[in-house]
Structures are given as structure tokens and as C-alpha cells.
Amino acid sequence: MTDKAKRFSQNPLLRPEDVKPSLDGIVVECLLNPGAFTFQGKTWLLLRVAERPEQTDDTVSALVIDPSTKDGLRILSSQKSDPDLAYGDDPRSFVYQENTYLTTLSHLRLASSDDGIHFQVMPTPTLIGEGELETFGIEDCRVAQIGGHYYLTYTAVSKWGYGVGMISTEDWQHFTRHGMIFPPNNKDCALFPEKVGERYFALHRPTLGGTGLGGNNIWISQSPDLLHWGEHTCLLTTRSGMWDSARVGAGAAPTRTEAGWLEIYHGANEQNRYCLGAVLLDLDDPTKVIARSEKPLMEPLAEYEINGFFGNVVFANGVIENGDTLTVYYGASDLVVCGATFSIKEILDTLL
């Protein structure tokens, strides 16, 4: 057994029923993949909350973003007999009046804790999608603190695909939207928490489909200002026959260690079994890989990681460092939020 995670005995820390729906008539379907950070002496999570309308036998409904309403959301409902409605075997979407809608819509919501275990979830969404590039919601946020600012990089979803949006804040009350920094199709963006030399660095995952070229690999890019990105380099590729053979993606902001930048990343195989591993990057030139996990550091082993909305998944984009301890807040089986700790030394011992 190579699993190095020390799971919290209180797992799952948060379940869908712990979160108040955004509107009457909808339900929280899943909690997924929180960003994590500390602020004002507390541990905070930025949850991805996926919601859907309550369904009936004769209607198809979706939660949609509508800036004209008080909450910025409304329920669209259509009779199944409506000739303008088209839906198939895929339960995740349908077409109405030639517009595509998702059956679930994700937003980001804050939760805070005094002990890092017991969390109080805010009663309303913190951030919802805005504009035509976020009409299908916002998902899977990473949080990087750079100086006195927190930078949120998240997946923006629309009919155009999924890209990386960025928002910044100093106080978690006022937010500045910087728009899309990596266009579709791209996701899993993690900013480095400080400049390396004179440049900012980011990990991200462009995906090219349908051509037989490219793949689901981690790239690294550089920027003078966090907005304009270039010098793109493919950093970490999938590995045939291994635990990360089908796709890899960055987790949270990398952690600086004496040995190099330590990044916890996720990998999946052809059976869509998601595990966590680590990669160590050069401190002065993070485009250079020093070492990489041959075997996963964490696998879906607990019942709540194996069975859920989409089973056999551990997926982390929220990490908090405290000395030798990395506390990882992760989504399990695309349904619940959990926590585990790792020793940085133990991880480095598996790499070096």
C-alpha cells in the first residue's frame, strides 16, 4: 500500500444536505473540489456547489443564470411534450428552443472553520457565473495568496466550452473580475504563490479533442502581470499503463520546499479512477521536472471515495501548509467534501 493520506476521522466533512439551496424549488446535488485558504485566523473553503431543480415526471427543468432576477438565477421548465424540447440519453443536458442547458449548475460558496474540521457554510452563493463565457456556471476554484491579494482561478463553462477565469480579492467582501485568462478548452489552473525571478507562473490543462493530437497533459506558462500568459510549455504528460494514463491536472498552488516546488496533482486512468500524486519542480526554473510519483500518494479507498455521484474519485485543489503538514481538502466521488493530511517529508522521500 502506497497511500500516504491520513484521512480525517470526521469525513465526510460536508455533504449536500449541509448546504442551503440557492432558491426554493431546487436541490443541492453535489459538493465538489473546494479551494482552501486561511483568512483572519480561520480555515476557509470555497466550495463548488452543483444544484438542480426538483424534477417531475412530465417536465424537464434547469437552473439558469439570469442577471435580471434578485438572486441572479431562475428555473427554466418545459413540458416533455413541448416540440421545442430535445433531450436524449445524456442526463446532463438538454436543448430547448435551440439553446443548450445543463441539468445542474455550479456556483462557488464560502465555508469557514475555527478548527479546520467543522465548517459553517454561508447561506447564499458567494460567486455565480457572469457574462456569456460563464452561462453554464463556474467550477473547481483554486485560491493562491500573492502578497495581500487572493487570486481565484476557476473553470468558466458556457456553450463555447470551458476556460479559465480569474477573480481577485483582498477582503472576501469585494471582488474584481479579470475575465478569462486561458480560453477554451482549458481548466485545472493553479497559480504559483510568488514570482519566480521576474515572472509569474501557472499550471493549467489545455485539452484538444477529436483530432487525435494533443492530450490531457499539464502545461506551465509565464506572465509579467497574471493576465497575459505566454512561453507555454508542456510539463507533465500522461503515462501509458500507469495510474495517470488517461489525464493529469494540477491541484492547488504549489508549495515551496527546500527541494523544489511541490505540486499535488490528480491523475486518472481509462476507467476514470482518480488518484493523487506529486511532482517536484526546480525552484529557480519550474519548467524543469526533478521527480514525479511512480505510484499514487492517495487512492479512492474509503467507502465515501468509492461510492457516490461518480465513484472512485479523489480530487484535490485545496491545500493548506503548516510546517511539515499539508492539509488537503478534497472532493470524494463527486459528492462530498473531505479532508486528509500528508507529511511533506514523507512525500519528498517517495520522490527523491
N, C-alpha and C positions, 0 to 999 in steps of 0.2 A: 504494500500500500504506500503510495507516494503522497497522499493527500495531507497537506500541512496545515489545513484550516482548523482553528479552534472555534467551532460554532457556538453561538450564544445558546445557553440552555433555554432561554425565553423565546427562541424562534418558533414560528414567525413573529416578528416584532409588530408588523402591521398587516391587516387583512382588508379586503374590500369593504367589509361591514364596519370597519373603523373610520371610514371616510364618509362625510355627508355629501350626498349628490348635489350637483350644481343647481339643479332645477327640480321642481316637483314633476313627477311622471318619468323620471329617468333613474337608472341604477348604475352603481359603480361596478363594472365588470371585472377589472383587473387593477392591481397596483404593480408598477414595474420600475426597475432600474433607476434608483434615485441618485442624484448628485449629492455630495456631502461636503460640509464645511463647518467651521467654528465661527461664532459671532457673539459678542457680548457675554462670554463665559458659558455659552450653551453649544450643544451639538445640534446642527440643523440638517435636515434632508429636504431636497427639492424633488418631490415625488412626481412620477408620471402617472396620472390618473386617467384610465380609459373608461368612458361612460357610454351607455346606450339607452335609448328609450325603452320603456316597458312595451313588449310586443303583444299583439293579439293575433288570433288565427286568421283574420281576414285583412290585415293591413301589414304594410312594410314601412318602418319608420327609421329616421336618422336624426341625430343631433347635429345641427349645423351652426356655424358661426354667423351671427347677424349683428353688425355694429349698431343697428337702429334700435335694438331692444335694450332694456335696462341692464341685463346681465351679459349682453353680447352674444347670447345663444338663443336658439329656438328649436322646437321639434318640427321636423317635416314628416308628414304622414300621408300615405297613399293607399287606397284600396288595391288589393291584389288584382282586381278585375280591371283596373284603370289601363286603357290601351297605351298610355304614355309611360307605363312602368315596364321595365325589363329587368329580370333577375334570373340568375342561373344557379348552378350548384355551389358556387363560392359564397359562403355566408358573410364574407367580409365587406361586400359592396353590392350596389345595385345602380341602375340607370333610370332616372326619371326626367322626362321632357328633355332628353339628350344630354343631361348633366349627370356625372358620376358622383355618388355619395358613398361614404363608408358607414357601416353599421355601428362602429364605435368611433368616438372622437376623444383624443387625448389632450389634456392640458397639464400645466405644472403647478404644484401646490406645496407650500412650505409646511414642515412639521418640526417641532423643537423638542429638546430633551435636556434635562439637567444632569442625567447620568449616562446618556448615550444608549439607553436601552428602552426606556419608557417614553414614548413620543406622544405629543399633543398635536393633532393635525388641525390646521386652520380650517374654518367652516366654509370658506369660499375659495375659488381658484385664485392663485397668485398671478399667473400669466396664462393667457389664452392666445390662440393664433390671431394674427392681424395681417390684412392685405392678401393679395391674390396668391402669394407664394406660401401661405400658411392656412389655406382654406380647409385642409383636412387635419389641422391640428399641429401641435408641437410636442416633441417626444425626447426622451433619453438625454437629459441635460447633464453636462459636465460643468463643474464650478472650479475656476482657478483664481486664487487670490494673487494679484500682482500689485505690490505696493499697497496703497489704501483702497484699491478698487477690486471688486469681484467681477470676473468675466464669465458669462454663461454661454456656452456653445451647445447648441441643441439641433435636433433634426426637425426641419421645417417641411411639412408634407402638403402637397397640392396635386392637382391634375397634371402638373408639369414634372412630377417626380419628387424626390426627397433631396434636399440640400442642407447646408449648414448655416444656421442663423446665429447671430451673436447679440447679446444684451449685456450691458454693464450696470453696476450699481455700487454705491458706497454705503448706503444705509438700509437696504432691503425694503425701503418705502417708495423710493423714486427710481425709475428705470429708464435707461437710454437704449433705444433700439438702433443697432448699427447695420441692420439689413443682412443679406445673405453674403457670407464671405467665401463659401465654396458652393458652386452651382450644382444642380442635379447632374448625375446621381452621385451623391456623396453623403457620408454620415460618420458617426463614431469619431468626432473631432475632440481632441484633448490638447489644450494649450500647456506649454511649459510654464512653470510658476515664476520664472525670471528670464531676463535676457541671457543669451549665451554669446559673449562678445558684444557686438553691437546689434544683434538681431534677435527677434522673437522667433520661436519655433512652435510648430503644431504638428501633431499626428492626426491623420484622417484616413478615410477609406473610400476612395472612388470605386465605383462598380460599373464595369462595362458588360452589358449583356447582349446576347443574340448574335454576336459576330464570331464567337469562338476565340476572340482575342482578349487579352487582359485577364482579370481575375478579381477575387475578393481579398486584396492584399492591403497591408498598412503602408501608407506613404508618409513622408515627412516634408514639410515646406517651411520657408523662411519669410519673414516680413520685417519692414522697418517700423511699422506702426500698428500692427494687429489687424489691419484692414486690407492691405494689398499684399497678396501672397504669391511667391514665386520660388525658383530654384527647387522645383518639385523632384523628389527622389523616391523611388520605390524602396522601402526599408525592410519589410518583413513579408515574405510570401508564404502561401500555404505549402504544406509538406505531404506528399502522397503517402498514404498508408499510415499516417500518424493521427493523433487526436485532433490536430488542427488542419486537416486535409482539405476541407471544403471552403472555409472562410476564417479570416482573422480580423480583429478590430481592436482599437485602443480602448483602454479603460479610462481612469481618471488622469489628472495631471501627474506627470512623472515625479518621483521622489528623488531628491539629490542625496546620494550616499558617497562615501569616500571612494568607492569602487567605480562609480558611474551613475548615470541616471537610471533608476529602476522603474520600469513600467509593468504594471499588471495588465495583461491583455486577455481577451477571450478568443477562443478558437472552437470551431465546430467541425464535425466530420459529416460524411454523406448521409448519416442517419439523423442529422440535426441534434446531436448530443453536444451541448455546450459545456466547456470546461474553462478554467482559468490557468494561465501560465505566466511566465515572467520573461522579460528581455532586459538586458543591461546595455546601455548606450554610453559612448565616450562622453566624459564631462565637457570637454572643450570642442568636440565635434560630434554632436548626437546623430549625425548621419552614418556613423560607424557603429556597427553592432559588435559588442565584446562577447556576449554569450546569450544563450536562449534556452528555455526549458525544453528538455527532451521529453519529459513526462509532465502531465498537468500537476499544478500545485493544489488544485481543488477540482473535484468532480461532483456531479449530482449523485449523492449517496443517501441523503436523508429522505424520508417519505415525502416531505413538502417540496423537495427539489426534483423528485422523480414523477410525482403525480400532481397535475394542476391543469390550467388552461392550455398550456403547451409544455409537456413534460420533458424531463431530462435536461433541464436548463439551470445553470448558474451564470449570471450575467452581472458584471460589476462596473459601474462608472462613478462610484463614490468611495473615496479613500481618505482617511484622516491619520496623520502621522503623529506619534507621541513617543519620542525616544526610539527604542528598538521596535516598538509595536506599530504595526499598520492595522487599523480597524477598517474593515471592508464592509460596506453596506451594499447588499446585492439583491437583485430580483431572482426569485426562485420559481421555476415552472411557469413563468409569465403570469403569476397570480398574486404572490405575496412578497413582502419585503423582509429581509433577514439580515443578520449581522454575524461577522466572524473576525477573529484576529489572526495575524501572522507575525512571526518574528522576522525582521529584516535580515538578521544574521543567518537564520535558517534558510531563507530564500537564497541569499548570496552563496551559501555553502553548496546549494544544489547547482549553482551556475558556474562557480569558479573552482 
